[in-house]
Amino acid sequence: MRASRWRAPIDALDPAGRAELLTEVEAVLDGRIRDLKLTKRLEALYHSSTWHERAKRIRSWLIWVAILNTPIFAIDVLQNPRIFEVALLSHFIFLPVIYGSLSWAMTRFRSQKAESLILPVAAVSLMLMSGVLGHTGEGAIPERYLSGGLFVLATGLVIFPVRLVSTISAAILAIGIYGAFCLRNPAMDPVIRGTMVVFYGVILGCLIPARRSMNILHRHSFMLRLEDLLKADRLTEMNTRLAVLAGTDDLTGLANRRAIRGRLVDAWAWAAQRDGSLGVALLDIDHFKRFNDTAGHDAGDRCLIAVAEAIRQAMPAQAVVGRFGGEEFIAVLRDATPESLVALGEVIRCAVSDLGMPHPGLEGRKVVSVSVGIALAKPDASTIWPDDLVKQADIALYRAKAAGRNRVVAAWDAQAAVAPPARQVA
């Protein structure tokens, strides 16, 4: 069976729902195979997920029986020309119409109740046709037709992957019709008649446990595949979660240095393919070392978390942000222009200042602020690489620090040619 046909109900579940379903599946598989019993939810999932496979098998049997039934018309007429009209109606109209309708019903109705009626109706139709053809003839012909009908039906009992109650019903109805037509055959000895009914009843009865075993094995196979699928989904979710954790800064929840560098490279390739531009904003918390030395590292961590959240809230949809290391953060903006990049830097700077977080390491009731350096490039084969763009933003950040902090400086300003001062400890 194709897993894609039964992914929909599983994909509709959230991770907690899939974990609950996996626990349910494992509990069912924990016992012996012969005692396998699906819960109501698992039985419904089995029915909907394996419908196409089971319907295909049932339709194939119905169609082949209807097709192979037509050449037998010639044999019937050769054996007994008297049944020409009855044989013509039976082989070319009655059974093909009934079985064709049942085959159509298998594609139209997908309820378990409708499916349970297919085999009993097929059995009654086949045995009625066999009984009528045989009764129209003479002598031992009725018993031959009825026996042939039972043998054909026996293949259906084995092939039809339906519930056991449907199989039992079909077998009982077939034996009942067989016995009823035998009673109407005066040429048949009563002892032989009873013996044959018991004989065929035993044969069909032996097929019922076989059908039960096949039903159990089919459901067990489905449960194993469902378990594998759910475990694969759980492994995928865990790997995804690990990948997110591996690329996330533990303290701030932003992308860490490795992750943001990967996104920078992706954004660079994206801009190069579309002949677009890429902007980078590198920012640093002003005098953060003094903050840590004065207020302690716990307060410093709270400061980093607050600043990171302010930066995150200030980001437009097309930008990504991450912690570059220590008190440094970086934002990458696609389709950037000089104006939009300067505006982004100012939005970030104002967002941090508006926190109003007192800076205990500075006099005069000053608050925590950031300095921002921005750089812009249009990637192509002849221009700089992503690391060079970050270096340009870093040089602009140096200049913002040297100019008094709490400001935005662009790498493309006329002063960008000035060598950056020695980096001061923030």
N, C-alpha and C positions, 0 to 999 in steps of 0.2 A: 504494500500500500504506500501511497505517496504521503510523506509527512506534511507536505504543503496543504493537503486537503483537510487536515485536522489541526493546523496551527492556529486558525482563527480563534477558537474558544480558549486556547491557551494564551495567545497573545493578548486577549481581552483581560486577563488576570494581571493584577499588580504583583510585584515580587513576593509580598506576603501571601497572596492567594496561590501563587505557584508553589511556594514552600508548603502550604497547607495541602495542596493537591498531591505533591510528592510524598508527604507523610502518609496520606490516604492510600496511595499506590503501594508504597513499601509495606504498609500494614496488610494489604490484600495479598501481596506476594510472599509474605512471611510464612504463610501456612503451606500445607501440602498442595500440590497441583490438583489432585483429584478432588480436593475440597474447596477449590477456588470459587469464590462467590463475590461478585462485584457489588459495590454500593450503588444506590440509586443514581448518584451523580456519575459514577464511572460507567455504569451500564448505558446511561443516556449519551455519554461521550463516546463510548464504543460504538453505539448504534449510528450516531451521526458521522463519526469519523471513518467507519468502514463501510458505509452505505454503498458507495460507488463500486467497491470491489465485490461485495456480496450481491448487489443488484446485477452486475455484469455476469456473474456466475449463474444466477437464476435465469436471467433472460437468455443466456446461451443455451441452457438446457431446454427451455420452452421452445425456442426457435428451432433447434436441431430436431427435437421430437416432432414438431409440426412438419418440418421439411422431410424427414425420413419417413414420416407416416404416409406421404402421398404415393411413393412407389409401391407400397404394399397393396394399393388398390388393385393392381394387375394380378397379384397373387390371389387376392380374395375372389376376384371374378373367375380366374382359372379354376380355383377349387370348387366354386359354387356359383354358377352364372345367375342363380335366382336372387342373389343379394346385390346385383348390379346397382340398382337405384339407391339402396341403403348405404352401400359402400361408397358410392359417389358422393352422397351428401355428408357422410361421416368423415371421409378422408380429405375432401376438398373444401368443405364448408364448416361443418360443426367444430372439429378439433382446431383447424387453423384459426378460425374466428375467436374461439375461446382462449387459446394460448396466445394469440396475437394481442387480445385485449388484456390478458394478464401481464404480458411483456410490457405493454404500454403503461399499465397501472404501476409497474415497478419504477418507471421513470417519472410518473406523475405524483404518486402519493408516497411520502417518505415516513409515515407513522409506523410504529411497531405493530399496531393492530392490523393495519392494511397488509403489512408484510406477512403477518401470521396467517392470513386467509389464502395467500397465493397457493401454497402447497396443498391444503385440503381441497380447494376448488380444482386444481390441476388433477388431483387424484380422482375426484368424483367424475370429472369430465372424461378422463381416460377410461375409467372402469365402466362408465355408462356406455361409451362408444363400443368398448370391447364386448360388453354384455348384449347390446342390441344387435351387433353384427353376428355374434355367436348364436343368439336366440333365433335370428332369421334363418340360419342354416339348419342342418339336421345332424343327428347322431352325436358324435364326439366333438363336433366343431365348436359348440359353445364353450366347453371347458378349455379348449385350446386357445381361443381368443381371450378368455378371462385370465388364463395362466400367463399369456404373453403380456397382457396389460399389467399384471402384478410384477412381472420381471422388469418391465420398463419403469414402473413406479418405484421399484427397489433402488434403481440408480438415482432417482430423484430424492429419495430419503437420505441417500449418502451425500449427494451433491449439494442439496439446498442447505445453506448455512443459516437456518432459522432456529427460533426457540424450540425447545424440546416439546412443548405442548402442541405446537403446530405439527411436528413430526408424528407424534402419537395420534393426534386427531386424524391425520391423513391415513395412517396405517389402519386404524380402526374402521374408518369409512370405507377403505378399499376392501378389507376383509368382509365387511358387512354386505357390500354390493356383490362381491364374489359369491358369498353364501346365498344371497337372495336369488341370484340368477341360477345358481346350481339347483336350488329347490324347484325352479320352474322347468328344469330339464328332466323329463320322465325317463330318458334313456340312461340316466346316470344312476348307478346303484347307491342306495342310501348310505351304506357303509363306506363306500369309496368317497361319496360326497362329504361325509363328516371327516373322513381321514384327510382329504385334500384341504378342507378348511383349516383343520388343526395344523397340517403341514405348512401351509403358506403363512398361517398366523405365527408359527414359531420362527419361520424365516424372517418375516418382517419385524417380529419382536426382537430378534437378535441384532437387527440393524439399529434399533433405538439406542442401546447402550453405546454402539459405535458412533452414532450421531452426537450423543452426549459428550463422549470423549473428545470428538473433533471440535465441538463447541467450546469445551473447556480449554483445549490446546490453542484454539484461535484467540480466545480472550486472554489467555496467558501470554501469548506472543504479543498481543496488542499492549498488555500491561508492561511487558519488558521494554518495548519500543517507546512507550510513553514515559517510562522511568528514565530511559537513556536521554530522551529529549529534554525532560525537566532537569536532569542533572547537567546536561550540556548548557542549558539556559542559565542554571545557577552558576556554573563555572564561568560562563561568559560575563554574567553580572559581577562576579567577584573580580575577574580580570579587569573589567571596565572600572570598577571601584578602585582597584589597586593602581590602575593607570592614572585615574584622577588624583588619588592620594600622592602618587609619585610626582605629579606635576603641580601640586598645591603646596603653598607655604603654610606650615602648621599654625603659625601664630595669627596671620592676617586673613587666611583663606583665599588670598589672591594667587595667581599663577606664580610658581617659583622661577628662579633664574633660568633653569633648563627649559621649562615649559614656555616661558615668554620668548626665549631665544628661538625656539622652534616655530612659534607663531610669527615672529618677526621674519624668519626665513620664508615661511609660507606666504605672508603678506607681500614680501619682496617679489616672489615668483608670480603672485597674482597680479601685482602692479606691472611687472615686466610683460606679461602676456597681454595685458589690456592697454598697454601704453599709458598707464596711469602714474600717479605720484604717491609717495609714501612719506608720512611724517612721523617723527619720533619726539616725544617729550620726556626728558630725564629730569627728575626732581629729587630734592634732598631736603630733609628736615633741618632747619637752621639750628645750629648750636645744640645738636642732639646729645653730644657727649656731656655737655654741662647739665642737661636735663637729667641724664642717667646718674651722673656723679652726685647731683644735689638731691634728687627725689628717690633714687634707687631704681634697680632694674625692673621691679614689678610695675612701678609707675611708668617706666620707659616702655614696657610692653603694652600697657594700656594706651599710652600715647600712640604707639605704632598702629594698634588696632583701630583707634578712632580716626587717625589720619588715613589709613587704608580704606575705611568705610566711606569717608568723605570723598576720597578720590574715586572710588567705585561709583558712588552716586552721581558724580560729575561727568562720567564717561558717556559719550554718545553711543548710539547703537553700533556704529561701524568701527569702534575703537576697542582695543583690548589693553588690559593693564596688568602689571605684575610687580612683585617685589624683586628688585634687582640685586639686593644684598644690603644687610645692615639697615640704615635709615633711608636708602635710595629706592625709588620706584621708577618704573618706566611705563609709558603709554605709547601704543602704536596706532596710528590713525591712517586708514586707507582713503584714497581719493582726497588727500589733504591739499589745501592751498595755503599760501603764507597767512592769509587772513584767518582761515579756520583754525590753523595751528596756533597762532597767537591767541585767538579767542579761547581755545581749549586750555592753553597754559594759564590764562587769566582766570578762567572758571575754576581750575584746580586750585590755584593760589588763593582765590577768594573763599573757596569752600573750606579750605584748611583754616584760614584766618577767622572765618565766621564761626568756627567751633568755639572760639573764645577760651581755649584751654590755657590756663596760666602757665608760664614758663618759669619754674622756680630758680633756674640758673641765671636769669637775667634780672637786672634792676629796673625799676620803673613800671611795674605791673604789665610787662610785655607778655604777649601770648605766643603760642607755638605758631610758626610760619614755615613756608617752604620756599626754596629758590628753584626756578625752572629754567632749563636750557632746552631749546627746540631746534630741530634740524629737519630739512626737507630735501628729498631727492626724487628724480624720475629715473627709475632703473632701466638700463639697457646694457648692451655688451661693452660699452666704452666707459661707463661711469663707475662710481665707487660700489663697494660691496656693503651688505647690511652692517657689518662690524664698523666700517668706516663712517656710516651714518650715525651710529651710536657714539663714536668718538667725537664727531662734530657736535652732537648734542651735549656731550660731556664737557667739551671746551666751552660751549656757551654757558653751561652750568657753572664752570669755574668763574667765568666773567660775571655772572649774576652774583656769586658769592663775593667776589672782589669788589663789586659795585655797591655793596651794602646789604645784600640778601633781601628776601621777601619781594622778589621781582621776577619777571620773565625776560630772558634775553634770547634773541634769535641768532643762529649761526650765520645767517646771510647778511647780518648788519655790516655796515662798512667797517666797524671796529673788529670784525671777526678775524682780520689779518693779524691783529695784535697777539703776540704769544701769551698764553694763559699764565697767570702767576702761579707760584708754587702752591700746591693745594694745602689749604689750612685745615686743621682738625676742627670739625663741626662741633 
